[in-house]
Amino acid sequence: MANKTAPKVDQPAEHFERPKDVVKDERLSEQDKKNALDTWEQDARQLLTASNEGMPGPAEGVQGANTHRLDEVVKAKEKMGETPNPKPSH
């Protein structure tokens, strides 16, 4: 039987409006929530890095909802007692 929560963990931005909604989802285990927020954080950091290097996404900045949401991910992780996973410097 396939894990029905896997898409929410692997692509949280596609299934949740905001990172805090991950924390509220009662169908996800605590580990799934942590993994989903880690995924969202990694995606947000990659988008931010690309944007800083002059490679914005096609819809980036069109509306406030299209931003990377890194600050929201960090707040959601803190609510769960987790800390952000900063990307190591080169």
C-alpha positions in Angstrom: 0.0 0.0 0.0 1.4 3.4 -1.0 2.0 6.0 1.7 -0.6 8.7 1.1 1.3 11.3 3.1 4.5 11.0 0.9 3.5 13.7 -1.6 2.8 16.2 1.3 6.3 15.5 2.6 8.1 15.5 -0.7 6.3 18.5 -2.2 4.8 20.5 0.8 4.5 23.8 -1.1 2.2 22.0 -3.6 -0.1 20.7 -0.8 -0.1 23.4 1.8 -0.7 27.1 1.5 1.8 28.0 4.3 4.4 26.2 6.3 2.4 26.6 9.5 -0.3 24.4 7.8 2.1 21.5 7.8 2.4 21.8 11.6 -1.4 21.7 11.9 -2.0 18.7 9.7 -3.1 15.9 12.0 -2.6 13.2 9.4 1.1 13.7 9.3 3.4 12.2 12.0 5.8 14.4 13.8 8.7 13.0 11.7 6.7 13.6 8.5 6.1 17.2 9.5 9.8 17.7 10.2 10.7 16.2 6.9 8.2 18.3 5.0 9.5 21.5 6.7 13.1 20.4 5.9 12.1 20.0 2.3 10.3 23.3 2.2 13.3 25.0 3.8 15.7 23.5 1.3 13.5 24.6 -1.6 13.2 28.1 -0.2 16.9 28.4 0.3 17.5 27.2 -3.3 15.0 29.7 -4.6 16.6 32.5 -2.6 20.1 31.6 -3.8 19.0 31.5 -7.4 17.3 34.8 -7.0 20.4 36.3 -5.4 22.4 35.0 -8.4 20.0 36.7 -10.8 18.0 33.6 -11.7 14.4 34.3 -10.5 11.7 31.7 -11.0 9.1 32.4 -13.7 6.4 33.6 -11.2 8.7 34.9 -8.5 7.6 38.2 -7.2 4.4 38.4 -9.1 2.4 38.2 -5.8 3.4 38.0 -2.2 2.4 34.4 -2.0 5.0 33.5 -4.6 7.9 34.3 -2.4 10.3 31.7 -1.0 8.6 31.7 2.5 11.9 30.9 4.3 10.9 33.0 7.3 7.6 31.2 7.6 9.4 27.8 7.4 11.8 28.9 10.2 8.8 30.0 12.4 7.0 26.7 11.8 10.1 24.7 12.7 10.6 26.7 15.8 7.0 26.0 16.8 7.8 22.3 16.6 11.0 22.8 18.7 13.2 22.4 15.6 16.0 24.6 14.3 16.6 25.7 10.7 19.2 23.8 8.7 21.4 26.5 7.2 23.2 25.7 4.1 27.0 25.4 4.8 29.0 28.2 3.2 31.3 27.3 0.3 
